[in-house]
Each structure stands twice: as C-alpha cells, then as structure tokens.
Amino acid sequence: MPKKTANPEIIVCLAAATWGLFWVPLRAFESRGLSPTWVVLLQFIAPLAFMLPFAILRLRRRLPTGMRQYSTALLVGGGIVMYCQSLLLTDVVRALILFYAMPAWGTLLEVGLMGRRFTLWRGLALALSLTGLFTITGLTWDLALSMNTGDLLALFSGIVFTFGAMRIRQDSKTSVFEQVFAFFFFSSIVALAFSLLPLTDSGQPPGVDKLIALLPWIVLMAVGILIPAMWGLYWGSRFVDPGRLGILLQIEAVVGIGSAALFAAEPFGTREALGAVLVISAGLIEVLANKGTGTADKTRPA
C-alpha cells in the first residue's frame, strides 16, 4: 500500500464538495457571454493543456499516460460532459437529482451484466432511485414527463457514467495520473463532438480579447479546482473502502442541491425536496448493498 500523505476521507470529502459546487463557475462563465457549448469545452481543454507537458515527459520516460484507457475514459468523460451540459440547460437541482439516479442503473447493470444476486437492499435502492426520478420529472397519471433537453442529458449522463464506473472497478491498477489525464483528454473529445451537435446554439467561438480577459479564471478553474478535485477522488479511492467511499461521494449531491437552492434562485419546492431525499437515500442504500464487495488495488503509485 502506498504511503498516505493526507487523510483520504478528508480529501474525498473536499473533492466531492468541489464537484457539488461545479455549477457555480459554469454559470459564471455563461454569464460572461460564453455559450454553454464553449463553457463546457473550456472546462476540459484547460486542464488537458496544463497536464499535456507532464504526459509528454512520461512518454519520454517510457511511462504510460492513460491513453490506452480510452473505453473507460470515454464513458466516464462522456457522462460528465453531458452532466455539465445539463447544468447549463436545466435547473441545477433537477440536473443533480437526475444524474444521481445512478443507483437504479448500477443495480440493473450489476444484476443483469455482472451476475450479482438481486437482494432486498438492491431492490430497495432501485425502488427509491426510480421513485425519486419519477418525482422530480413530474410523472403524472397519464405518463407524461415534463423533461427538457437538459433533463434528458442529465438522465443519460448518469446511465453512461454508471457504465464507466463499472469499468473503473474492474481495472484498479492504473495510476492516478493516467486516470486523470485520460479523463480530461477523452472528455475534451466528447465535449468537442457535442459542440458539433444541434442540441444547443453553440454560438460563435470566444474571441481572443474575451479569452485573454477570462484566462486567469480559466487557469484557476483548471489548476485550482478541476485537476485537484479529480486527483483527490482517484487518489482517495485507493485508501477508502468502497462502502465508505460511496457515502462520502454523496456529499456532492448534498452540497450541489443545497447550494443551488440557496444561491441559484431556482424553484425548489416539495417535489424537488422529496426527489432529492429519495435519490440520496437510494445512494446510501446502494452503499449498504455493495459493502464489502471488492477493494481498490492499492499497490501502484501515482
């Protein structure tokens, strides 16, 4: 086991809380005149540009950079890109809750594809997650869903991310640098592909003057927030058992939903509150269902 230089639980909590507040800089950049497409694209290209020299140095030393992890990184990155897009196209609370309906998809995948036993815990997590999903989307008796483009992206982001998370659990020997670099590299590709789709008005690329004006904030996002948050999550998962890790990661949903309700001036009524409670409860139940199953490989340094 590699030497711990900090308390991993605290690192994971801070990283999860950071992701819970990720909607704030996204909305801030959008308020400065950037279209949602370019806002999301910059969030992945900037960290990639910072890490690229280190990746080249690793190549010269004949060390892996993570490029072989393309299938996993495309799934995880694709899920996060869709989630980021949804934060700009729908209410923050709705995006968070729909993304965190993941316990439902995780249960279906583990039972259907991984052959794990369908237990009472898993059934309860599935029921809570789907009930929360139906609650927040406004399911009525005539089966009509009040979902917009952002809601759909948030929903699909959770499904795609679940596939990626399953692959991460199956391959725990990749170094932290490889995981983080691959995440930003392939996320940038997915974000660029999204910019070519007619889902939203991508608008004109930001001019040189606007990029120069925003450059300090872009660097701060990349070096001060995004890279440390991803590094903390990947590093912390090597020292925290899966059950505790799942509970700690729920902090992201709590911080995100709470901050959106307080500062985003968006609707947050009984339906949103009930949906949040149901989805977060499903995540905690999912932790109990998976407690003691599998451990992360802790032998390879970053």
C-alpha positions as CSV (number, residue, x, y, z in Angstrom):
1,M,0.0,0.0,0.0
2,P,1.4,3.4,-0.9
3,K,2.2,5.8,1.9
4,K,-0.7,8.1,2.8
5,T,0.4,11.8,3.0
6,A,-3.0,13.1,4.0
7,N,-6.3,11.9,5.4
8,P,-8.0,10.3,2.4
9,E,-11.5,10.7,3.9
10,I,-11.0,14.5,4.1
11,I,-9.5,14.6,0.6
12,V,-12.5,12.7,-0.8
13,C,-15.0,14.9,1.0
14,L,-13.3,18.1,-0.3
15,A,-13.2,16.7,-3.8
16,A,-16.8,15.7,-3.7
17,A,-17.9,19.0,-2.3
18,T,-16.0,20.8,-5.0
19,W,-17.9,18.9,-7.7
20,G,-21.1,19.8,-5.9
21,L,-20.3,23.5,-6.5
22,F,-19.1,23.0,-10.1
23,W,-22.3,24.6,-11.4
24,V,-21.2,27.9,-10.0
25,P,-18.2,28.6,-12.3
26,L,-20.1,27.1,-15.2
27,R,-23.0,29.6,-14.7
28,A,-20.4,32.4,-14.1
29,F,-18.7,31.8,-17.4
30,E,-22.0,31.6,-19.2
31,S,-23.0,35.0,-17.6
32,R,-19.8,36.5,-19.2
33,G,-21.2,35.8,-22.7
34,L,-19.9,32.3,-23.4
35,S,-22.4,29.8,-24.9
36,P,-23.0,26.6,-22.9
37,T,-21.1,24.6,-25.5
38,W,-17.9,26.7,-25.2
39,V,-18.2,26.9,-21.4
40,V,-18.1,23.1,-21.1
41,L,-15.4,22.7,-23.7
42,L,-13.1,25.1,-21.9
43,Q,-13.5,23.3,-18.6
44,F,-11.9,20.1,-20.1
45,I,-9.4,21.6,-22.6
46,A,-7.8,23.9,-20.0
47,P,-6.8,21.1,-17.5
48,L,-5.7,18.9,-20.5
49,A,-3.4,21.7,-21.7
50,F,-1.8,22.0,-18.3
51,M,-1.3,18.2,-17.9
52,L,0.0,17.7,-21.5
53,P,3.7,18.6,-20.8
54,F,3.7,16.1,-18.0
55,A,2.2,13.4,-20.2
56,I,4.9,14.1,-22.9
57,L,7.6,13.8,-20.2
58,R,6.1,10.4,-19.1
59,L,6.2,9.3,-22.7
60,R,9.9,10.2,-23.0
61,R,10.5,8.1,-19.8
62,R,8.5,5.2,-21.4
63,L,5.8,5.5,-18.8
64,P,2.1,5.1,-19.6
65,T,-0.1,8.2,-19.9
66,G,-3.5,6.6,-19.8
67,M,-4.3,6.7,-23.5
68,R,-5.0,3.0,-23.5
69,Q,-7.8,3.6,-21.1
70,Y,-9.9,5.1,-23.9
71,S,-13.0,3.0,-23.5
72,T,-13.3,3.7,-19.8
73,A,-12.4,7.4,-20.1
74,L,-14.9,7.9,-23.0
75,L,-17.7,6.5,-20.8
76,V,-16.7,8.5,-17.7
77,G,-15.9,11.6,-19.6
78,G,-18.9,11.3,-21.8
79,G,-21.1,11.1,-18.7
80,I,-19.5,14.1,-17.1
81,V,-19.7,16.2,-20.3
82,M,-23.4,15.5,-20.6
83,Y,-23.9,16.3,-16.9
84,C,-22.0,19.6,-17.4
85,Q,-24.2,20.5,-20.4
86,S,-27.3,19.7,-18.4
87,L,-26.3,22.1,-15.6
88,L,-26.5,24.9,-18.2
89,L,-29.7,23.8,-19.8
90,T,-31.9,23.0,-16.9
91,D,-32.3,23.8,-13.2
92,V,-29.3,22.8,-11.2
93,V,-31.3,20.8,-8.7
94,R,-33.0,18.8,-11.5
95,A,-29.7,18.0,-13.2
96,L,-28.2,16.8,-9.9
97,I,-31.1,14.6,-8.9
98,L,-31.4,13.1,-12.4
99,F,-27.7,12.4,-12.5
100,Y,-27.8,10.8,-9.1
101,A,-30.4,8.4,-10.1
102,M,-27.3,6.2,-10.8
103,P,-28.1,3.6,-8.1
104,A,-31.0,2.4,-10.3
105,W,-28.8,1.9,-13.3
106,G,-26.0,0.5,-11.2
107,T,-28.3,-2.1,-9.7
108,L,-29.6,-3.1,-13.1
109,L,-26.1,-3.4,-14.6
110,E,-24.7,-5.4,-11.7
111,V,-27.6,-7.8,-11.7
112,G,-28.0,-8.1,-15.4
113,L,-24.4,-8.0,-16.7
114,M,-22.2,-8.9,-13.7
115,G,-24.4,-11.7,-12.4
116,R,-24.7,-10.4,-8.9
117,R,-27.6,-11.5,-6.7
118,F,-30.7,-9.3,-6.6
119,T,-31.0,-8.7,-2.8
120,L,-33.6,-6.8,-0.8
121,W,-31.1,-4.0,-0.4
122,R,-30.7,-3.7,-4.2
123,G,-34.4,-3.8,-4.7
124,L,-34.9,-1.1,-2.2
125,A,-32.2,1.1,-3.8
126,L,-33.8,0.6,-7.2
127,A,-37.2,1.4,-6.0
128,L,-36.1,4.6,-4.2
129,S,-34.0,5.8,-7.1
130,L,-36.8,5.3,-9.7
131,T,-39.3,6.9,-7.4
132,G,-37.1,9.9,-6.9
133,L,-36.6,10.0,-10.7
134,F,-40.3,10.0,-11.3
135,T,-40.9,12.5,-8.6
136,I,-38.5,15.2,-9.9
137,T,-39.5,14.8,-13.5
138,G,-43.2,15.3,-12.7
139,L,-44.6,11.9,-13.7
140,T,-48.4,12.2,-13.9
141,W,-51.0,9.6,-14.1
142,D,-51.2,9.9,-17.9
143,L,-47.4,9.0,-18.0
144,A,-46.4,12.4,-19.4
145,L,-42.9,13.6,-18.5
146,S,-42.1,17.2,-18.1
147,M,-38.5,16.9,-19.3
148,N,-36.5,19.3,-21.4
149,T,-33.1,18.8,-23.2
150,G,-31.1,19.5,-20.1
151,D,-33.1,16.9,-18.1
152,L,-32.6,14.3,-20.7
153,L,-28.9,14.9,-20.8
154,A,-28.7,14.7,-17.0
155,L,-30.6,11.4,-17.1
156,F,-28.4,9.9,-19.8
157,S,-25.2,11.2,-18.2
158,G,-25.9,9.1,-15.1
159,I,-26.5,6.0,-17.2
160,V,-23.3,6.5,-19.3
161,F,-21.3,7.3,-16.2
162,T,-22.5,4.1,-14.5
163,F,-21.1,2.0,-17.3
164,G,-17.8,3.9,-16.9
165,A,-17.7,3.4,-13.1
166,M,-18.3,-0.3,-13.6
167,R,-15.2,-0.5,-15.8
168,I,-13.1,1.5,-13.3
169,R,-14.0,-1.0,-10.6
170,Q,-12.8,-3.8,-13.0
171,D,-9.4,-2.1,-13.6
172,S,-7.9,-0.6,-10.5
173,K,-4.2,-0.9,-11.4
174,T,-4.0,2.3,-13.5
175,S,-2.0,5.1,-11.9
176,V,-3.8,8.3,-10.7
177,F,-2.0,10.4,-13.4
178,E,-3.2,8.0,-16.1
179,Q,-6.8,8.1,-14.9
180,V,-6.9,11.9,-14.6
181,F,-5.1,12.6,-17.9
182,A,-7.2,10.1,-19.8
183,F,-10.4,11.7,-18.2
184,F,-9.6,15.2,-19.4
185,F,-8.2,14.1,-22.8
186,F,-11.2,12.0,-23.8
187,S,-13.7,14.4,-22.1
188,S,-12.3,17.1,-24.4
189,I,-13.0,15.0,-27.4
190,V,-16.6,14.3,-26.3
191,A,-17.1,18.0,-25.5
192,L,-15.8,18.9,-28.9
193,A,-18.2,16.4,-30.5
194,F,-21.1,17.9,-28.6
195,S,-20.2,21.3,-29.9
196,L,-21.0,20.0,-33.4
197,L,-24.4,18.7,-32.5
198,P,-27.5,20.8,-32.9
199,L,-28.6,20.3,-29.3
200,T,-28.0,23.9,-28.4
201,D,-26.9,27.1,-30.1
202,S,-23.2,26.8,-29.9
203,G,-22.7,30.4,-30.8
204,Q,-19.5,31.9,-32.0
205,P,-16.2,30.9,-30.6
206,P,-14.9,33.3,-28.0
207,G,-12.7,36.0,-29.4
208,V,-9.1,36.5,-28.4
209,D,-9.9,39.5,-26.3
210,K,-12.5,37.6,-24.3
211,L,-10.2,34.6,-23.8
212,I,-7.5,36.9,-22.5
213,A,-9.9,38.5,-20.1
214,L,-11.1,35.1,-18.9
215,L,-7.6,33.5,-18.9
216,P,-6.9,34.0,-15.1
217,W,-10.3,32.4,-14.3
218,I,-9.8,29.5,-16.7
219,V,-6.3,28.8,-15.2
220,L,-7.8,29.0,-11.7
221,M,-10.6,26.5,-12.7
222,A,-8.1,24.1,-14.2
223,V,-5.2,24.2,-11.7
224,G,-7.1,25.2,-8.6
225,I,-10.3,23.3,-8.9
226,L,-10.7,20.6,-11.6
227,I,-7.4,18.8,-11.6
228,P,-7.2,18.7,-7.7
229,A,-10.8,17.5,-7.5
230,M,-10.3,14.7,-9.9
231,W,-6.9,13.8,-8.4
232,G,-8.4,13.7,-5.0
233,L,-11.3,11.4,-6.0
234,Y,-9.0,9.0,-7.8
235,W,-6.3,9.1,-5.1
236,G,-8.7,8.8,-2.2
237,S,-10.5,5.8,-3.6
238,R,-7.2,3.9,-3.2
239,F,-7.3,4.2,0.6
240,V,-11.1,4.3,1.4
241,D,-13.1,1.1,1.4
242,P,-15.9,1.1,-1.2
243,G,-18.7,1.4,1.3
244,R,-17.3,4.5,3.0
245,L,-16.3,6.0,-0.4
246,G,-19.9,5.7,-1.6
247,I,-21.2,7.5,1.4
248,L,-18.6,10.3,1.1
249,L,-19.4,10.9,-2.5
250,Q,-23.0,11.6,-1.6
251,I,-21.6,14.9,-0.2
252,E,-21.5,16.1,-3.8
253,A,-25.3,15.8,-4.2
254,V,-26.0,17.4,-0.8
255,V,-23.7,20.3,-1.5
256,G,-24.9,20.8,-5.0
257,I,-28.6,20.6,-4.2
258,G,-28.2,22.8,-1.1
259,S,-26.1,25.5,-2.8
260,A,-28.5,25.6,-5.8
261,A,-31.5,26.0,-3.5
262,L,-29.7,28.8,-1.6
263,F,-28.0,30.7,-4.4
264,A,-29.3,29.8,-7.8
265,A,-32.8,31.4,-7.3
266,E,-34.3,28.4,-8.9
267,P,-37.6,26.6,-8.0
268,F,-37.1,24.2,-5.0
269,G,-40.4,23.0,-3.6
270,T,-41.8,19.9,-2.0
271,R,-41.4,17.9,-5.2
272,E,-37.7,18.7,-5.6
273,A,-37.0,18.2,-1.9
274,L,-38.7,14.8,-1.9
275,G,-36.9,13.7,-5.1
276,A,-33.6,14.7,-3.6
277,V,-34.2,12.7,-0.4
278,L,-35.3,9.7,-2.3
279,V,-32.3,9.7,-4.7
280,I,-29.7,10.4,-1.9
281,S,-31.3,7.6,0.2
282,A,-31.0,5.2,-2.8
283,G,-27.3,6.0,-3.0
284,L,-26.8,5.2,0.7
285,I,-28.8,2.0,0.4
286,E,-26.7,1.1,-2.6
287,V,-23.6,1.5,-0.5
288,L,-25.0,-0.9,2.1
289,A,-25.8,-3.4,-0.7
290,N,-22.3,-3.3,-2.0
291,K,-20.5,-3.1,1.3
292,G,-17.6,-5.4,1.5
293,T,-17.5,-6.2,-2.3
294,G,-14.2,-5.5,-3.9
295,T,-11.4,-3.3,-2.9
296,A,-9.3,-0.9,-4.9
297,D,-5.8,-2.0,-5.8
298,K,-3.5,0.0,-3.6
299,T,-0.1,-1.2,-4.9
300,R,0.6,1.1,-7.8
301,P,1.9,4.6,-7.1
302,A,0.6,7.7,-8.9
